[in-house]
Amino acid sequence: MASKSTIFSVIAILLLPLFTSAQSESQQPKADFSGRWRMVKDKSDFARATMPDMIVRVVDQRGTTMNVHTVQTIGRKTTSADVSYFTDGSEAANVINGHDATSKAFWDGSALMIRTNIKLSNGEDEWVLDRWELSDDGQTLTTTSQITTTKGGTELKLVCEKEKVGG
């Protein structure tokens, strides 16, 4: 029969990869999405939704706060939106398309996941799970959005290239 110290040693050895994997995950560099980003239409996919003519997103990320200003044009209609997220998992309250929304952002490696619940005017909920990822060179931002409502769901992909500031 194995001694208690042998059993604990075996358990410690078995659990060690779990702890080192969690530690290395928390030490991965976090992406900085700051910058001015413009949609690349031929790389983006809006599924059944109308493809905007233009989307420009300005991101200001400082510490755990990320402010996002988005301007979007479809036909002759231009809209803008301002939202804020906290990358430490704290809840953020925003208004999206005139509806109250709460978001929680968290890191999945170097990708930022943002889970948002939007309260629609009919009382129903719309859930959006965004995945923000930067290319290795930091010049392409890909946002994949899974949208779920009581009527079903869809997935959208917005690909943006970083604009040069000042020429």
C-alpha positions in Angstrom: 0.0 0.0 0.0 1.4 3.4 -1.0 2.1 5.9 1.8 0.2 9.2 2.1 3.2 11.2 1.0 3.6 9.1 -2.2 -0.1 9.6 -3.0 0.2 13.3 -2.5 3.3 13.4 -4.7 1.5 11.6 -7.5 -1.5 13.9 -7.2 0.9 17.0 -7.2 2.6 15.7 -10.3 -0.7 15.1 -12.1 -2.0 18.5 -11.2 1.2 20.4 -12.0 0.4 20.8 -15.7 -3.0 22.3 -14.8 -1.3 25.0 -12.7 1.5 25.8 -15.1 -1.0 26.0 -18.0 -3.2 28.4 -16.1 -0.1 30.4 -15.1 1.2 30.6 -18.6 -2.2 31.6 -19.9 -2.4 34.5 -17.4 1.1 35.6 -18.5 0.3 35.7 -22.2 0.6 39.3 -23.5 -2.7 41.0 -23.8 -3.5 42.7 -27.1 -3.8 46.5 -27.4 -6.6 47.3 -29.8 -6.0 51.0 -29.7 -6.1 52.8 -33.0 -8.3 53.8 -35.9 -9.7 50.8 -37.8 -11.5 50.7 -41.2 -13.6 47.8 -42.5 -12.3 45.7 -45.3 -15.6 44.8 -47.1 -14.4 41.9 -49.2 -13.0 40.1 -46.1 -16.0 40.8 -43.8 -19.1 38.7 -43.7 -22.5 40.0 -42.5 -24.4 36.8 -43.3 -28.1 37.8 -43.9 -27.6 41.3 -42.6 -27.0 44.3 -44.8 -23.3 44.9 -45.4 -22.5 48.5 -44.3 -20.8 50.7 -46.9 -18.3 51.8 -44.4 -17.4 51.2 -40.8 -14.7 53.1 -38.9 -13.9 52.1 -35.3 -11.7 54.2 -33.0 -10.4 52.2 -30.0 -8.8 53.8 -27.0 -7.5 51.1 -24.6 -5.9 52.2 -21.4 -5.3 49.8 -18.5 -8.4 47.7 -18.2 -10.7 50.3 -19.9 -11.5 50.1 -23.6 -13.6 52.8 -25.2 -14.9 52.2 -28.7 -16.3 54.8 -31.0 -17.9 53.4 -34.2 -19.2 55.2 -37.2 -21.2 53.2 -39.7 -22.8 54.1 -43.1 -25.4 52.1 -44.9 -26.7 53.9 -48.0 -27.4 57.5 -47.0 -27.7 56.8 -43.3 -24.7 57.3 -41.0 -24.9 56.2 -37.4 -22.4 56.4 -34.5 -22.1 54.6 -31.2 -19.9 54.9 -28.2 -19.4 51.9 -25.8 -17.0 51.1 -23.0 -15.7 47.8 -21.8 -13.6 46.7 -18.8 -11.1 44.0 -19.8 -10.8 42.7 -16.2 -14.2 41.1 -16.3 -16.1 44.0 -14.5 -19.6 44.7 -15.9 -20.0 47.7 -18.2 -23.4 49.4 -18.9 -23.9 50.8 -22.4 -26.7 51.8 -24.7 -26.6 50.0 -28.0 -29.0 51.0 -30.8 -31.2 52.7 -28.2 -31.4 49.6 -25.9 -29.8 49.1 -22.5 -27.0 46.6 -22.6 -24.6 45.1 -20.1 -21.2 43.7 -21.1 -18.4 41.6 -19.6 -15.1 41.3 -21.3 -12.5 38.7 -20.6 -9.3 37.4 -22.1 -9.0 34.1 -24.0 -5.3 34.0 -24.6 -4.5 37.1 -26.6 -8.1 37.4 -27.9 -10.6 39.6 -26.1 -14.1 38.1 -25.6 -17.0 40.4 -24.9 -20.3 39.0 -23.8 -23.2 41.4 -24.1 -26.8 41.2 -23.1 -29.1 43.7 -24.9 -32.6 44.3 -23.5 -34.9 44.7 -26.5 -38.0 47.0 -26.3 -40.3 44.0 -26.4 -38.6 42.7 -23.2 -36.7 39.9 -25.0 -33.0 39.5 -24.6 -30.4 39.5 -27.4 -27.0 37.9 -26.6 -23.8 38.9 -28.5 -20.5 37.2 -28.0 -17.7 39.1 -29.7 -14.2 37.8 -30.2 -11.6 40.5 -30.9 -8.3 39.3 -32.4 -5.3 41.1 -33.8 -3.1 39.8 -36.6 0.5 39.0 -35.6 1.7 42.3 -37.2 -1.0 44.3 -35.3 -2.4 45.7 -38.5 -5.6 43.7 -38.9 -8.5 43.5 -36.3 -10.9 40.7 -36.8 -14.1 40.7 -34.7 -16.3 37.6 -34.9 -19.8 38.1 -33.4 -22.2 35.3 -32.5 -25.7 36.8 -32.1 -28.4 34.9 -30.4 -32.1 35.8 -30.0 -35.3 33.9 -29.3 -35.7 33.6 -33.1 -32.3 32.0 -33.6 -28.8 33.1 -34.2 -26.2 34.2 -36.7 -22.5 34.8 -36.9 -20.9 37.9 -38.4 -17.3 38.7 -39.2 -15.9 42.2 -39.3 -12.3 42.6 -40.6 -10.7 46.0 -40.2 -7.3 47.3 -41.2 -5.4 49.8 -39.0 -5.3 53.3 -40.6 -2.1 55.3 -40.5 -2.4 58.4 -38.4 -0.9 61.6 -39.8 0.0 60.5 -43.3 
